[in-house]
């Protein structure tokens, strides 16, 4: 009997998505891949993101050779029909789907398999197709069933990341000494908050692994140029040269470089920022994980081996394991757990539109050095690490009252590692506090003092982090106090923000500050 064909989405590109030993398709199953132009038409993506995804898909198709039917189509529905009509057994064809992929009647026995998609929209689409069997999700340490069991053990427990992270470590025996964490502490964040070394514009570490482009990348660049020139698609940001892995081999090379040469210094400067060294000691593995080129288990296990071999300190390894086995898993689970209505949460009532300079990644329009520098990093690479995302970009959006749904869409489009499941909890919950505290205990924003302490960005700036008003008033310092004022009642009732709110009473210049913030409006600060 011929094995059923298996459909690979563009973020399911590693070998574990085709491994029959762990619930994957038959090892002989033909593979379908669909490059749907409609995806690029729907949103104005970062050009480097579009390039990376297409490069990863086309490289994977080249690796699979004759086993794959690679279709370039307008929509997924069109592509699936074409794939099943070209060289695959007729009896494997999905029946009963109309032009939009909607099911016409009862569900037939699965004739095509697909691993559980990573977005609700994609899951709805494949669920509506007649004859498609959805296999369990891959690329994560924790199944949805195990998460639900953990979440339901105590109906009154909060779904905080720290408790989840400790449970994952125990379940997967990560950095454990019997039943206790290695070193006696679960959380080494206190050791991982050092400011950047003063007097240096870059860390003294080996640079991250970088790929070399090939003929596939050249073809993609020509395609993107042509589509944009013909008005078929529109992008933001700059493209090239490609900075992130597009193949399994490249991703493993990047992982090895990180754990061998960069992991030892990762922890202590994890939250720091340097204008001339945006990468610092970060792994740059998020896009490879989210494309499915790497499995999270191999990443955290390799990091733990580095610690046990004496090649990396515990604080660095724990910080990296926390990012992968803690935060990444937590965000994935909450995306599904909170339900579709979560994307519409807006507890603070923020409705302002994103200004044009931000939408266009126009760093040159911005005077504030921190924001201009970070926005330029996004424009040029489609990436910046978690602290600029949260405390520069996200904080600006929060302080200025931008619509959290629009902010979520911007992060999704403009980052090479951005997907719906990634950005929805990260932005709605963590960055914009739009869920009112379901995910975090307080809003994450600050004045210029934090940025000044954790970076070298304030020194050359036209603004002063200590100034609230006047020509040199820092937009983050002024914005911080204006934010506290606008949400005073809510934040005064939160024990983690009450003290800061009470500080408003000491600001004799508050009326002037509020007038200046209002006068700026949505102009670039």
Secondary structure, DSSP 8 states (H G I E B T S, - for coil): ----EEEE-TT--SGGGG-GGGT---TT--EEEEEEHHHHHHS--BHHHHHHHHHHHHHHHHHHGGGEEEEEESSHHHHHHHHHHSSS-GGG---SB-TT--B-SS----SEEEE--SSHHHHHHHHHSTTEEEE---S-SS-HHHHHHHHHSSTT----HHHHHHHHHHHHT-SEETTEEGGG-S--GGGG-----TT-SS-SS---------HHHHHHHHHHHHHHHTTS---BS---S--S--SHHHHHHHHHHIIIIIGGGTTTTTT-B-TT-SSTT----HHHHHTTSS-HHHHHHHHHHHHHTTSS-HHHHHHHHIIIIIIIHHHHHHHHHS-GGGGG--TT---B---HHHHTT-GGG--SHHHHHHHHHHHHHS---HHIIIIIIIHHHHHHTB-HHHHHHHHHHH-TT--HHHHIIIIIIIIS-TTSSSS-SS-----HHHHHHTBSSSTT-SSBTT-SSSTTB-HHHHHHHHHHHHTHHHHHTSTTTHHHHHGGGG-TTHHHHHHHHHHHTTS--
